Amino acid sequence: MRCGKHYLITSGTTGYLPNPSEVAVSDTWHGPYTVLGNPHVYDSSDTSFHSQISSVFKVPGKKDLYIALADRWLPNEMDKDYHRYSKIYELLFQGRRDEIDLSQIDLNMVENTSIADYVWLPLRFEGEKVCIDWLDEWRIEDYE
């Protein structure tokens, strides 16, 4: 909760491959929620910086610092094109398997989640809008 608003950050499902995130906001836990869009505004890959947000926490002692923790299940597969594999998953979920063209993705992908790593990034707010920018390096001390 921030400034009396409840935020929800979610993403779609494409196995262990990452998806774009989506933020929604509401005045109560029960909604209704208003979708604000993808918080990763500068992520040209549409994969939430090749990760999936698992939680967000407010940093104690900081005025307005929230950190998103994200899983990066397949760090060796970050070259995969979201726009190709998302179409295949969409057809799968719609029960349209006969329309799937598997030549559009690399089937030699290794799902070795034992090498998964994590992404920790601060949230930035523009009014109610949530933004998550890629930072190669950052420090909690740099935030109020």
Backbone as a printed PyTorch tensor [residue, N CA C, xyz], in Angstrom:
tensor([[[  0.8420,  -1.1700,   0.0000],
         [  0.0000,   0.0000,   0.0000],
         [  0.8910,   1.2370,   0.0000]],

        [[  0.5140,   2.2000,  -0.8150],
         [  1.2510,   3.4600,  -0.9110],
         [  0.2450,   4.5860,  -1.0920]],

        [[  0.3370,   5.5900,  -0.2500],
         [ -0.5490,   6.7650,  -0.3350],
         [ -2.0230,   6.3610,  -0.3940]],

        [[ -2.3930,   5.3440,   0.3890],
         [ -3.7860,   4.9140,   0.4490],
         [ -4.2340,   4.0660,  -0.7260]],

        [[ -3.3350,   3.7090,  -1.6180],
         [ -3.6670,   2.9020,  -2.7980],
         [ -3.0350,   1.5180,  -2.6790]],

        [[ -3.7340,   0.5250,  -3.2100],
         [ -3.2290,  -0.8460,  -3.2450],
         [ -2.7620,  -1.1440,  -4.6650]],

        [[ -1.5310,  -1.6410,  -4.7810],
         [ -0.9510,  -1.9390,  -6.0850],
         [ -0.8060,  -3.4440,  -6.2610]],

        [[ -1.0050,  -3.8850,  -7.4860],
         [ -0.8600,  -5.2790,  -7.8480],
         [  0.0060,  -5.3330,  -9.1000]],

        [[  1.1080,  -6.0860,  -9.0390],
         [  1.9730,  -6.2530, -10.2140],
         [  1.9150,  -7.7130, -10.6140]],

        [[  1.5250,  -7.9710, -11.8540],
         [  1.3500,  -9.3350, -12.3470],
         [  2.0450,  -9.4900, -13.7020]],

        [[  2.0180, -10.7130, -14.2100],
         [  2.5040, -10.9690, -15.5700],
         [  1.8040, -12.2060, -16.1080]],

        [[  1.9560, -12.4250, -17.3910],
         [  1.3300, -13.5700, -18.0470],
         [  2.0720, -14.8630, -17.7790]],

        [[  1.7120, -15.8990, -18.5180],
         [  2.2850, -17.2190, -18.3250],
         [  2.8300, -17.7640, -19.6370]],

        [[  4.1290, -17.9770, -19.6770],
         [  4.7610, -18.6530, -20.8160],
         [  5.8410, -19.5890, -20.2710]],

        [[  5.4300, -20.5020, -19.4220],
         [  6.3730, -21.4360, -18.8170],
         [  7.3980, -20.6710, -17.9940]],

        [[  8.6680, -21.0130, -18.1620],
         [  9.7310, -20.3140, -17.4410],
         [ 10.2120, -19.0750, -18.1880]],

        [[  9.6970, -18.8460, -19.3820],
         [ 10.1090, -17.6700, -20.1440],
         [  9.3950, -16.4320, -19.6150]],

        [[ 10.0790, -15.2850, -19.5780],
         [  9.4900, -14.0770, -18.9860],
         [  8.4920, -13.3760, -19.9010]],

        [[  7.6770, -12.5360, -19.2830],
         [  6.5980, -11.8080, -19.9460],
         [  6.6350, -10.3460, -19.5290]],

        [[  5.8760,  -9.5060, -20.2290],
         [  5.7390,  -8.1320, -19.7420],
         [  4.9080,  -8.1260, -18.4500]],

        [[  5.2360,  -7.2300, -17.5640],
         [  4.4630,  -7.0770, -16.3290],
         [  3.3170,  -6.1040, -16.5670]],

        [[  2.3950,  -6.0900, -15.6200],
         [  1.2870,  -5.1560, -15.6830],
         [  0.9610,  -4.7210, -14.2560]],

        [[  0.7200,  -3.4300, -14.0770],
         [  0.3840,  -2.8790, -12.7660],
         [ -1.0770,  -2.4680, -12.7620]],

        [[ -1.7340,  -2.7290, -11.6420],
         [ -3.1040,  -2.2620, -11.4360],
         [ -3.1610,  -1.6050, -10.0600]],

        [[ -4.0800,  -0.6640,  -9.8850],
         [ -4.2070,   0.0620,  -8.6260],
         [ -5.6720,   0.1320,  -8.2130]],

        [[ -5.8870,   0.1350,  -6.8830],
         [ -7.2500,   0.1960,  -6.3510],
         [ -7.2480,   0.9380,  -5.0150]],

        [[ -8.4120,   1.4000,  -4.6270],
         [ -8.5560,   2.0310,  -3.3130],
         [ -8.7130,   1.0030,  -2.1960]],

        [[ -9.0700,  -0.2490,  -2.5500],
         [ -9.2220,  -1.3120,  -1.5560],
         [ -8.6000,  -2.5990,  -2.1030]],

        [[ -8.3080,  -3.5360,  -1.1940],
         [ -7.7450,  -4.8290,  -1.6250],
         [ -8.6910,  -5.5560,  -2.5790]],

        [[ -9.9750,  -5.3260,  -2.4000],
         [-10.9810,  -6.0580,  -3.1660],
         [-11.3390,  -5.4180,  -4.4940]],

        [[-10.7430,  -4.2720,  -4.8020],
         [-11.0100,  -3.6370,  -6.0850],
         [-12.2420,  -2.7690,  -6.0550]],

        [[-12.6500,  -2.3300,  -7.2110],
         [-12.1310,  -2.6850,  -8.5240],
         [-10.7470,  -2.0800,  -8.7690]],

        [[ -9.9740,  -2.7490,  -9.6020],
         [ -8.6330,  -2.3080,  -9.9530],
         [ -8.6430,  -1.6230, -11.3100]],

        [[ -7.7950,  -0.6240, -11.4380],
         [ -7.5860,   0.0630, -12.7070],
         [ -6.2090,  -0.3290, -13.2230]],

        [[ -6.1430,  -0.8500, -14.4380],
         [ -4.8740,  -1.2690, -15.0160],
         [ -4.1080,  -0.0330, -15.4770]],

        [[ -2.8600,   0.0650, -15.0200],
         [ -2.0060,   1.1980, -15.3650],
         [ -1.0170,   0.8770, -16.4730]],

        [[ -0.8350,  -0.3980, -16.7850],
         [  0.0720,  -0.7920, -17.8640],
         [  1.3700,  -1.3890, -17.3710]],

        [[  2.2960,  -1.5380, -18.2790],
         [  3.5890,  -2.1610, -18.0280],
         [  4.5070,  -1.1780, -17.3030]],

        [[  5.0210,  -1.5460, -16.1200],
         [  5.9000,  -0.6240, -15.3970],
         [  7.3090,  -0.5420, -15.9830]],

        [[  7.6840,  -1.5200, -16.8060],
         [  9.0290,  -1.5530, -17.3960],
         [  9.0210,  -0.7570, -18.7090]],

        [[  8.8360,   0.5460, -18.5960],
         [  8.5830,   1.3850, -19.7730],
         [  9.7390,   1.4350, -20.7650]],

        [[ 10.9610,   1.1970, -20.3140],
         [ 12.1120,   1.2590, -21.2240],
         [ 12.6750,  -0.1210, -21.5640]],

        [[ 11.8680,  -1.1590, -21.3690],
         [ 12.3170,  -2.5220, -21.6660],
         [ 11.8580,  -2.9170, -23.0700]],

        [[ 12.7370,  -2.7950, -24.0310],
         [ 12.3640,  -3.0870, -25.4220],
         [ 12.1160,  -4.5730, -25.6700]],

        [[ 12.5550,  -5.4430, -24.7670],
         [ 12.3530,  -6.8830, -24.9460],
         [ 10.9420,  -7.3200, -24.5450]],

        [[ 10.1920,  -6.4730, -23.8410],
         [  8.8600,  -6.8180, -23.3250],
         [  8.8950,  -8.0350, -22.4150]],

        [[  9.9720,  -8.2000, -21.6700],
         [ 10.1110,  -9.3640, -20.7880],
         [ 10.3700,  -8.9800, -19.3340]],

        [[ 10.0190,  -7.7810, -18.9470],
         [ 10.2730,  -7.3220, -17.5670],
         [ 11.7450,  -7.4820, -17.2140]],

        [[ 12.5890,  -7.0600, -18.1600],
         [ 14.0450,  -7.2020, -18.0290],
         [ 14.4250,  -8.6640, -17.8210]],

        [[ 13.7770,  -9.5400, -18.5830],
         [ 14.0500, -10.9890, -18.5670],
         [ 13.8040, -11.6000, -17.1930]],

        [[ 12.7440, -11.1510, -16.5320],
         [ 12.4620, -11.6550, -15.1910],
         [ 10.9600, -11.6370, -14.9300]],

        [[ 10.5690, -12.1570, -13.7810],
         [  9.1680, -12.1700, -13.3750],
         [  9.1030, -11.7240, -11.9220]],

        [[  8.3900, -10.6190, -11.6690],
         [  8.3180, -10.0780, -10.3160],
         [  7.5860, -11.0650,  -9.4070]],

        [[  8.2360, -11.3750,  -8.2910],
         [  7.6240, -12.2930,  -7.3270],
         [  7.1100, -11.5630,  -6.0950]],

        [[  7.6920, -10.4210,  -5.7600],
         [  7.1960,  -9.6450,  -4.6220],
         [  7.7510,  -8.2330,  -4.6660]],

        [[  7.1230,  -7.3790,  -3.8690],
         [  7.5510,  -5.9940,  -3.7070],
         [  7.5100,  -5.6940,  -2.2160]],

        [[  8.5200,  -4.9960,  -1.7160],
         [  8.4790,  -4.6090,  -0.3080],
         [  8.9070,  -3.1600,  -0.1410]],

        [[  8.3690,  -2.5430,   0.9040],
         [  8.7650,  -1.1820,   1.2620],
         [  9.9730,  -1.2920,   2.1730]],

        [[ 10.9720,  -0.4620,   1.9230],
         [ 12.1890,  -0.4990,   2.7270],
         [ 11.9530,   0.2780,   4.0220]],

        [[ 12.0610,  -0.3910,   5.1530],
         [ 11.8820,   0.3000,   6.4350],
         [ 12.8820,   1.4440,   6.5860]],

        [[ 12.4030,   2.5620,   7.1110],
         [ 13.2730,   3.7010,   7.3410],
         [ 13.4660,   4.6030,   6.1360]],

        [[ 12.9120,   4.2150,   5.0000],
         [ 12.9990,   5.0380,   3.7950],
         [ 11.6250,   5.6290,   3.5170]],

        [[ 11.5980,   6.8880,   3.1180],
         [ 10.3390,   7.6190,   2.9440],
         [  9.4190,   6.9710,   1.9070]],

        [[  9.9610,   6.6350,   0.7460],
         [  9.1000,   6.1500,  -0.3480],
         [  9.8520,   5.1640,  -1.2400]],

        [[ 10.6280,   4.2670,  -0.6160],
         [ 11.4070,   3.3130,  -1.3980],
         [ 10.7740,   1.9290,  -1.3340]],

        [[ 10.3590,   1.4560,  -2.5030],
         [  9.8200,   0.1130,  -2.6650],
         [ 10.7410,  -0.6220,  -3.6350]],

        [[ 10.9840,  -1.8840,  -3.3540],
         [ 11.8730,  -2.6860,  -4.2000],
         [ 11.1050,  -3.8770,  -4.7500]],

        [[ 11.2250,  -4.0670,  -6.0660],
         [ 10.6480,  -5.2380,  -6.7300],
         [ 11.7110,  -6.3320,  -6.7650]],

        [[ 11.3260,  -7.5250,  -6.3230],
         [ 12.1950,  -8.6920,  -6.4060],
         [ 11.6540,  -9.5580,  -7.5320]],

        [[ 12.5190,  -9.9270,  -8.4460],
         [ 12.0740, -10.6950,  -9.6020],
         [ 12.9630, -11.9150,  -9.8140]],

        [[ 12.3370, -12.9970, -10.2350],
         [ 13.0540, -14.2290, -10.5700],
         [ 13.4690, -14.1690, -12.0310]],

        [[ 14.6810, -14.5780, -12.2840],
         [ 15.1440, -14.7540, -13.6650],
         [ 15.4470, -16.2440, -13.7970]],

        [[ 14.4080, -16.9850, -14.2220],
         [ 14.4860, -18.4400, -14.2330],
         [ 15.4970, -18.9890, -15.2190]],

        [[ 15.6180, -18.3660, -16.3770],
         [ 16.4750, -18.8990, -17.4380],
         [ 17.4880, -17.8390, -17.8930]],

        [[ 18.5120, -17.5740, -17.0820],
         [ 19.4570, -16.5200, -17.4370],
         [ 20.2470, -16.8030, -18.7130]],

        [[ 20.3310, -18.0580, -19.1210],
         [ 21.0560, -18.3920, -20.3540],
         [ 20.1740, -18.3220, -21.5990]],

        [[ 18.9150, -17.9660, -21.4330],
         [ 17.9690, -17.9390, -22.5540],
         [ 17.4280, -16.5280, -22.8170]],

        [[ 18.1760, -15.5030, -22.4390],
         [ 17.6760, -14.1370, -22.5630],
         [ 17.6410, -13.6250, -23.9990]],

        [[ 18.0950, -14.4260, -24.9390],
         [ 18.0430, -14.0300, -26.3520],
         [ 16.7030, -14.3880, -27.0030]],

        [[ 15.8380, -15.0890, -26.2850],
         [ 14.5520, -15.5110, -26.8580],
         [ 13.6540, -14.3000, -27.1150]],

        [[ 12.9700, -14.3090, -28.2490],
         [ 12.1080, -13.2100, -28.6640],
         [ 10.7060, -13.4240, -28.0970]],

        [[ 10.3270, -12.5900, -27.1420],
         [  9.0170, -12.7090, -26.4990],
         [  7.8850, -12.7240, -27.5140]],

        [[  7.9670, -11.9070, -28.5350],
         [  6.8710, -11.7780, -29.4980],
         [  6.6700, -13.0650, -30.3000]],

        [[  7.7040, -13.8740, -30.4080],
         [  7.5500, -15.1680, -31.0900],
         [  6.9450, -16.2170, -30.1580]],

        [[  7.5470, -16.3920, -28.9940],
         [  7.0480, -17.4670, -28.1280],
         [  5.7060, -17.1300, -27.4940]],

        [[  5.3750, -15.8600, -27.3150],
         [  4.0740, -15.5310, -26.7210],
         [  2.9290, -15.9380, -27.6380]],

        [[  3.1270, -15.8610, -28.9410],
         [  2.0810, -16.2780, -29.8850],
         [  1.8100, -17.7740, -29.7670]],

        [[  2.8570, -18.5460, -29.5630],
         [  2.6970, -19.9960, -29.4230],
         [  1.9290, -20.3250, -28.1450]],

        [[  2.2850, -19.6740, -27.0460],
         [  1.5720, -19.9140, -25.7910],
         [  0.1190, -19.4640, -25.8800]],

        [[ -0.1210, -18.3730, -26.5630],
         [ -1.4940, -17.8920, -26.7360],
         [ -2.3350, -18.9300, -27.4720]],

        [[ -1.7940, -19.5100, -28.5250],
         [ -2.5160, -20.5480, -29.2550],
         [ -2.7270, -21.7940, -28.3860]],

        [[ -1.7160, -22.1510, -27.5890],
         [ -1.8630, -23.2950, -26.6730],
         [ -3.0080, -23.0770, -25.6980]],

        [[ -3.0580, -21.8930, -25.0820],
         [ -4.1010, -21.6060, -24.0960],
         [ -5.4810, -21.5170, -24.7280]],

        [[ -5.5410, -21.2230, -26.0090],
         [ -6.8170, -21.1520, -26.7110],
         [ -7.2330, -22.5020, -27.2760]],

        [[ -6.4080, -23.5380, -27.0680],
         [ -6.7250, -24.8690, -27.5770],
         [ -6.5570, -24.9820, -29.0840]],

        [[ -5.7360, -24.1460, -29.6730],
         [ -5.5490, -24.1200, -31.1300],
         [ -4.1720, -24.6930, -31.5080]],

        [[ -3.8540, -25.8630, -30.9740],
         [ -2.5510, -26.4930, -31.1900],
         [ -2.2320, -26.7290, -32.6620]],

        [[ -3.2530, -26.9810, -33.4660],
         [ -3.0250, -27.2620, -34.8850],
         [ -2.4990, -26.0430, -35.6470]],

        [[ -2.5910, -24.8480, -35.0660],
         [ -2.1110, -23.6310, -35.7170],
         [ -0.6990, -23.2370, -35.2920]],

        [[ -0.0820, -24.0220, -34.4160],
         [  1.2280, -23.6690, -33.8710],
         [  2.3260, -24.0270, -34.8650]],

        [[  3.2050, -23.0600, -35.1120],
         [  4.3620, -23.2390, -35.9750],
         [  5.6040, -23.2480, -35.0790]],

        [[  6.0740, -24.4450, -34.7300],
         [  7.1950, -24.5640, -33.8110],
         [  8.5170, -24.0880, -34.3990]],

        [[  8.5580, -23.8320, -35.6870],
         [  9.7900, -23.3100, -36.2820],
         [ 10.0470, -21.8700, -35.8270]],

        [[  9.0660, -21.2560, -35.1680],
         [  9.2090, -19.8720, -34.7080],
         [ 10.0280, -19.7390, -33.4270]],

        [[ 10.2770, -20.8760, -32.7400],
         [ 11.0690, -20.7930, -31.5070],
         [ 12.1390, -21.8770, -31.5050]],

        [[ 13.1380, -21.6680, -30.6670],
         [ 14.2300, -22.6160, -30.4970],
         [ 13.7990, -23.6690, -29.4890]],

        [[ 13.6450, -24.9020, -29.9460],
         [ 13.2030, -25.9770, -29.0530],
         [ 14.3590, -26.5980, -28.2760]],

        [[ 15.5790, -26.1170, -28.4950],
         [ 16.7370, -26.6500, -27.7800],
         [ 16.9890, -25.9120, -26.4660]],

        [[ 16.0030, -25.1990, -25.9930],
         [ 16.1310, -24.4390, -24.7640],
         [ 16.3290, -25.4030, -23.5940]],

        [[ 17.2400, -25.0380, -22.7030],
         [ 17.5110, -25.8460, -21.5260],
         [ 16.8480, -25.1800, -20.3280]],

        [[ 15.8490, -25.8550, -19.7450],
         [ 15.1510, -25.3210, -18.5760],
         [ 15.8590, -25.7780, -17.3090]],

        [[ 17.0060, -25.1690, -17.0550],
         [ 17.7940, -25.5010, -15.8790],
         [ 17.5810, -24.4160, -14.8320]],

        [[ 16.5380, -24.5470, -14.0510],
         [ 16.2020, -23.5110, -13.0800],
         [ 17.1570, -23.4910, -11.8810]],

        [[ 18.0680, -24.4630, -11.7960],
         [ 19.0370, -24.4330, -10.6960],
         [ 20.0270, -23.2850, -10.8650]],

        [[ 20.0850, -22.7040, -12.0590],
         [ 20.9860, -21.5610, -12.2840],
         [ 20.2230, -20.2370, -12.2910]],

        [[ 18.9750, -20.2670, -11.8670],
         [ 18.1680, -19.0430, -11.8250],
         [ 18.8670, -17.9790, -10.9830]],

        [[ 18.6630, -16.7250, -11.3730],
         [ 19.1700, -15.6390, -10.5440],
         [ 18.0520, -14.6310, -10.3140]],

        [[ 18.3950, -13.5190,  -9.7230],
         [ 17.3650, -12.5920,  -9.2720],
         [ 17.6830, -11.1640,  -9.6840]],

        [[ 16.6310, -10.3970,  -9.8220],
         [ 16.7380,  -8.9920, -10.1660],
         [ 16.0510,  -8.2070,  -9.0530]],

        [[ 16.7350,  -7.2430,  -8.4990],
         [ 16.1810,  -6.3640,  -7.4690],
         [ 16.2610,  -4.9410,  -8.0110]],

        [[ 15.1200,  -4.2990,  -8.1760],
         [ 15.0950,  -2.9390,  -8.7150],
         [ 14.1300,  -2.0590,  -7.9270]],

        [[ 14.4870,  -0.7980,  -7.7240],
         [ 13.5820,   0.1180,  -7.0220],
         [ 12.4200,   0.5380,  -7.9190]],

        [[ 11.2750,   0.7690,  -7.2940],
         [ 10.1270,   1.3070,  -8.0240],
         [ 10.2330,   2.8260,  -8.0190]],

        [[  9.8020,   3.4160,  -9.1140],
         [  9.7470,   4.8690,  -9.2390],
         [  8.2930,   5.2190,  -9.5030]],

        [[  7.8060,   6.2710,  -8.8940],
         [  6.4030,   6.6600,  -9.0410],
         [  6.2890,   7.9990,  -9.7550]],

        [[  5.3580,   8.0570, -10.6800],
         [  4.9570,   9.2970, -11.3390],
         [  3.4720,   9.4460, -11.0290]],

        [[  3.1510,  10.1240,  -9.9240],
         [  1.7700,  10.1450,  -9.4470],
         [  1.4170,   8.7440,  -8.9840]],

        [[  0.3400,   8.1750,  -9.5360],
         [ -0.0410,   6.7880,  -9.2150],
         [  0.7070,   5.7800, -10.0710]],

        [[  1.2740,   6.2290, -11.1790],
         [  1.9280,   5.3190, -12.1210],
         [  3.2210,   4.7580, -11.5280]],

        [[  3.4080,   3.4490, -11.6880],
         [  4.6030,   2.7650, -11.2180],
         [  5.5490,   2.5440, -12.3970]],

        [[  6.8220,   2.8620, -12.2010],
         [  7.8390,   2.6280, -13.2250],
         [  8.9760,   1.8350, -12.6010]],

        [[  9.5170,   0.9180, -13.3930],
         [ 10.6920,   0.1650, -12.9790],
         [ 11.7210,   0.3200, -14.0820]],

        [[ 12.8120,   0.9830, -13.7430],
         [ 13.8830,   1.2350, -14.7060],
         [ 15.0130,   0.2390, -14.4760]],

        [[ 15.7060,  -0.1030, -15.5730],
         [ 16.8690,  -0.9630, -15.4180],
         [ 18.0160,  -0.1380, -14.8580]],

        [[ 18.6530,  -0.6560, -13.8250],
         [ 19.8390,  -0.0390, -13.2340],
         [ 20.8860,  -1.1300, -13.0880]],

        [[ 22.0290,  -0.9620, -13.7420],
         [ 23.1010,  -1.9440, -13.5970],
         [ 23.5820,  -2.0210, -12.1530]],

        [[ 23.4870,  -0.8810, -11.4830],
         [ 23.9660,  -0.7980, -10.1210],
         [ 23.1990,   0.3020,  -9.4030]],

        [[ 22.8550,   0.0720,  -8.1530],
         [ 22.1940,   1.1040,  -7.3510],
         [ 22.4010,   0.7760,  -5.8810]],

        [[ 22.1920,   1.8030,  -5.0250],
         [ 22.4030,   1.6350,  -3.5850],
         [ 21.1980,   2.1760,  -2.8300]],

        [[ 20.7930,   1.4790,  -1.7990],
         [ 19.6830,   1.9330,  -0.9600],
         [ 19.9990,   3.3060,  -0.3650]],

        [[ 21.2590,   3.5510,  -0.0660],
         [ 21.6650,   4.8180,   0.5410],
         [ 21.3970,   6.0250,  -0.3640]],

        [[ 21.2320,   5.7820,  -1.6460],
         [ 20.9820,   6.8830,  -2.5800],
         [ 19.5150,   7.3370,  -2.5900]],

        [[ 18.6690,   6.7040,  -1.7790],
         [ 17.2520,   7.0150,  -1.7310],
         [ 16.8820,   7.5750,  -0.3670]],

        [[ 15.9270,   8.5370,  -0.3610],
         [ 15.4900,   9.1460,   0.9110],
         [ 14.7950,   8.1450,   1.8020]]])
